[in-house]
Amino acid sequence: MAKRDYYDVLGVGRSADEKELKAAFRKLAKQLHPDANPGDKTMEAKFKEINEAYDVLKDPQKKAAYDRFGHQAFENGGMGAGRGPGSAGAGFGPEFTSSMSDIFEDLFGDFMGGGGQGRGRGRGQRGGTGAARGADLRYNMEISLTEAFTGKTAQIRVPSSVACEVCHGTGAKSGSAPKTCATCNGQGAVRSQSGFFTVERTCPTCQGRGQVISDPCSNCGGQGRVTKERMLSVNIPAGVEDGTRIRLASEGEAGLRGGPSGDLYIFLSVKPHEFFQRDGADLFCKVPVSMTVAAMGGDIEVPTIDGKKARVTIPEGTQAGKQFRLKNKGMPVLRSAQAGDMYIQVSVETPVNLTRRQRELLKEFEKDARHNSPESEGFFAKAKAFWDGFGS
């Protein structure tokens, strides 16, 4: 089967410069790498194909030869026995390492543990103190809707790891120091051959730190940190919503052997309120009014979230479900001077436990009622027409 054009393999034009070639190869390598497609022979073959193409096109001399002669430039000993990208014995030896070296960080950062950040930490540890960043912590806090309205400063107790005061976070006993790991020679990683490519893994002896502690601190057991409960102050701004996350930088778990601390994340949940339901910055309050007030109108007082009262005028003939808006009486908008609105939803209450006199008055009212209930009259008029349509 004829080989594909190297430029087509990488998806670039023949005028592509070194930067474009590298970007195209990096993108394809991440998609086709065997670690991302375990057991997929097709992807493995494509990965080998793009590596071969990039190995030629990134080298100015090889690229010039390919541009002039095509694949024939590397056949019949054109590049030296066993060294051409298409030669039977080439495989993925030194040239594979060469073509992959400039993107090794990206590939193995993604495929072997959490992206470039994790990889960067590993490299920073090699030959150093063996320090590692501490883990992030989560703290769940429940507040009331009133506290979400006003904001507050809360004191919380957080059990976490802090730097050991005896060894000052080094993990080594006083008077001693960490030693270079003999397994990886301080590199923090070991390499092994797996099929046609080389795999680099975290050193099992030093766990990627590059150093080992032969005489650990007795207080922390060589970890450089101990567990301790701390008291922290958390500022909760006015207007926070349920599910809001607050980050306290460097207040998480202490780093290993003097490494930087992680962060602490406060996750807020807002308790339901007895009067108000929240929708963003707006508040809704369902207020029951008597049948007489709804019929004849009147004034009522309703509570507001700030603990005060607001007077609402109920017009004559107000129906159940009618809403009245109180501007700027809702929740504050986070980190702004604006506020939402409060909506009063009327619920007309039907009288209960009627006395004999009240029943008599209602029956008398019913006899004299003419067109006082337009919605009810309209509904039953439509219902009658509906029934008539069925000949009932």
N, C-alpha and C positions, 0 to 999 in steps of 0.2 A: 504494500500500500504506500502511495507517494506521501512524502512528508508535507505537512501544511507550511505555508509561508510563515516565517517567524513573526513578521509584523502582524499578520492576521491572527496568529496565536495569541499575541498580547493585545490585540485590538487597537493598534495605533497605526498612524500613517508612516510612510517611509522617511518623512522629514522630522520625525519625533526626536527630540533632544534627550540628553541623559536624564533630566528631571522627569520628563513625560514617561520614559521607559520605566524608570524606577517606580513611579506612582502606579502605572498600569500593572506592573508585576506584583507590587505590594497588595493591591486590591484583589487580584486573582488568587494570589497565594493564600490569603486569609480565607477565601471561599473554598478553595480546593484542597487545603492542607489535610493530610490523612487523619490528624487528630480531630478535625472537625467533621470528618466523614469516615469513621471507623468501619473497616471491612468493605468499603466501596471501591472495587477495583477500577471502575471507570474513572472516578475522581482521582485515584492514585495515578492512573496513566496520564490524565490531563495535567496533574500537578508536575509530573516529570517532564511533560512537554513544555509547559511554560518556563520551567527552570532551565531547560535546554535552550529555549529561545532567548531568554534574558541573559544567559551566560555568554552567548555570542554577541548580542546587540549592545551590551553594556561595555564591551571591550572595543575601543576604537579600531584596532587592527583587524580583529575578527569581523567587526561590522563592515569595514571597508571591503574585506575579501568576500563577505556574503553579498553585499550590495552589487559586487561585480560578477561573481560567479554562481551565486546562489548556494544550494546545498552541496554542489559539486566541489566547492572550495574545501570541504572537510572530509571528502571521500578519497579513497585510494591513497591514504597517507598524507593528504593535503595539509593536515595540521599535526602530523607526527603520530606515530603508532600509538593507538590506545588513548589518545588525548582529545580527539575530536568529539564534539557533543553527540555525534551519531554513531561513534565507534562502539563495537560490541563490548569492549571491556571498560568503557568509561564509567557507566553506572552513576552513582552519586557519591563520588569520592571528594578530592580536594576542590574540584570545580563547583560541586554542590555547596560546599562550605563557603566558598568565595561568593557565590551569587546570593546566598542567604544571609551573609553576615550583616549586611546593612539593614535588613528588616527583621533580624532575629528577635529583637526586643519586642516588636509589634506582634509577631506571630505567637511567641511563647507567652507573652503577657496575656493575650486573649485566650489561648488554649490551655494554659497550665496554671490558672489561679488568679483571676480577677483583674486582668488588664494591665496596662503599663505601670500603674501605680504600684501594684504588688511586685512587679519585676524590678522597678526602680529601688524599692526598699531592699530587695535581695542584694543588688549590686552595691548599695550603699553600705551593707553590713560587711561585705567581704574585706578582709584585711583590717577591719575597724574594731569597734568595741563589742560587736554582737548585739547592738541595740535594735529594738523593733518597736514600732508604734503600738500604743495600747488600743484596746478594743473600744468601740463606741458603746454607750450605755443608753437604755431607755427607761424613762420614769413616767408612769401614768398618773395624771392628776385630774380630779373631778372638782369642778367649780360650779357655783350657782349662776343663774342667768343674771342676777343682780351684780354679781362679781364680774361677770363678763361685760356688763354695762359700765361699771365704774372703773374696772381695772384694779389690780392689787399687787402687793409685794408679798410673796409667800416664802416661808422658810420650810425647807424640805431636808430630810435625812436620807443620805444616799450611801449604801454600803458599796465600796469599790476598792480597787487596788491603788495604793499610793506608793511612792518611792520609799525604799527602805532607808531609814535614818542612820542605820549602823554602817552600811557599806556605801551610802550615798547613791544607791541605784546601780552600782557596778556589778553586784552579784558575787564579787570575790571577797574573800576574807581579808581583813586589814593586813597590809604588808605583802599581799600577793596580787597577781594580776592574771587576766585571761591569757591563754596560750593559743598559738595558731593551730587550727585543726589539722591533724596529720592525714586525715582521709581525703580532704579536698585541697590541702595546702593553702587554706585561707580563702579559697574562692567562693565557698558557700554552696557550690554545686558540683556534681560529678556528671561525666558524660558516658554514655554507653551506646553501642551500635545496635539499632533495631531495624532489621531488614536493610533497606537501601538508604536509610538516613540516620543521622546521629541525633540522639535524644539527650537533652540536658535536664537533670532532675535535681531537686533540693538535696543537699548532702544529708544523709540519715544520721550522721554522727553529731553534727553541730546544728542541724535543722536550718541550714542556710545562713548561719551567723558568721561563719568563717573562723570562729574561735570557740574554745572550750574552757571551762573553769574547772581546774583540778582541785582547788581548795576553796569550796563555796562558803559564802557567808552563812553563819549558823542561824542568824535571825530570819533570813528570807529563803534559805535553802538554795542560794545561787540565782534566784529569779530577779533580784534587784528591786522587788516590790513586795508589799504585805497588804493584807485586807484590813480595811479600817472604815468606820462609819464617819461620814463628813456632814456638816451642816452647811447648806447652800441657800443663798437668797435668789429667788426667781422673780423677775419683774414681768407681770402679765398685763399687757396694754389693754386699754378699753376698746371694746369692739371685737374681741377674739370670738371665733366661731367654734362649734364642735368639730374636733379633729385637727385643730390648729397645732402645729409643731413648733416648739421654741428650741433653738440650738444654743447650748452653752459651750463655747469653744474651750478645748483642753480641760474640760471638767469630767471627762470619762475615765476609763481605766488607765492607770499609769503605764508608761511604756516599759518594755522588758529591757533590763540592764541599762537604764538611763535613757531609753528612747522617748520620743515625744508622747504625750498623753492623747488619748482619743477624745471624742466629744460626747457631751451628754445631751440627749434629746428629750424634751418634755412634751408629752402628748396630752392634750387637753380634751376633756369631755365635759359638756355642759348639761347639768341636771334639768329635767323638765320642770316647768314653773306651774304653779297652781292656777294662774290667771292667763298667762301669755303663751302663745305659740309663735315661734320665730321663723321668718323666711328671709334669709339674708339680713339686711338691715331693718326690715319692717317687722312690726309686731302685730298680732291679731288677738283680740280679746272678745270672747263671746259673752254678751251681757243679756240676761233675762229681764224682760219688762212685763208689767202686768197688762192684761187685755185692755183695761180702761185707759192706761197711759198710751198704749199703742193706738187706741181708737180716737181718743180726744187730744192726744199730744201732751207734752210736759217736759220738764227738765230732770235729768238724772246726773249723778256724780259717779265717775268711774276711776279706778286706780291707774296710775302710770308707773312705769318701770323705775322711776327715780323716787318712788315712795310718796308722791304727791297725789292730788286729785285734779281731775279735769271735768268741767261741766259740759254736758252734751244735750242739745235740744232735740227732742223727739217730735217730729211734725205730726199733725193729725192724720190718722189713717196709715200709719207706718206698718208695713207688712213684715212678717218673719223673714229673716235673711238679709234685710236691708243693712248696708254698711255705711258708716260715717267715718271720715278720715280726719285724724288729728295730725297736722303737719309737724314734722321734726320731733315727734314724741316717741320715735322708735329707738333703735340701737345706734350708737355711734359707728361711723364707717372707720375701719382700722386705719390709723395713722393719717387722719384727716380731720378737718373741722366740720364735716358734714354729718348728718344724722338721717336715719330713715323715718318712716311715718308709722303711726299707730292706727289700726283700723278696728272700729267697734262694730261688731256684727250683732244685730238685734235678734233675740229669740223671744217670741211672744208666748207668754205662759198662760195656759188654760186654767181657770180657777178650779180648785178642788175643795172638798168638804163644804159644799154649799148648805146654807141654812134654808129653812122653808121660805122665808121672806125673799132670799136671793133667788131661789128657783122661780117664785112667782114673778119677780121683776124681769127675769130673763125670758120667761114665757110671754110676758106682756110685751117685751121688746121684740120678740120674734114675730108676734102677730102684727106689729106696726112696721116691721122692717120692710122697706121697699128699696131695692137696688143698693143695699148697703154692702153687699158682698159680690162685686162684679166678677172677680176671678172664679168664685164658686159657681155663680150663675152661668158664666161663659162656658165653664167646663162641662156642666151637666146639659147645657143646650147642645154642645157638640156631641156629647155621649148619646143624647136622644136621637140626633140625626144619624149617628153611627148605627144604633140599634134599628132604626127605621130602614136603613139600607139593607138589612138582613131580613126585613119583613116580619120582625118580632112585634 
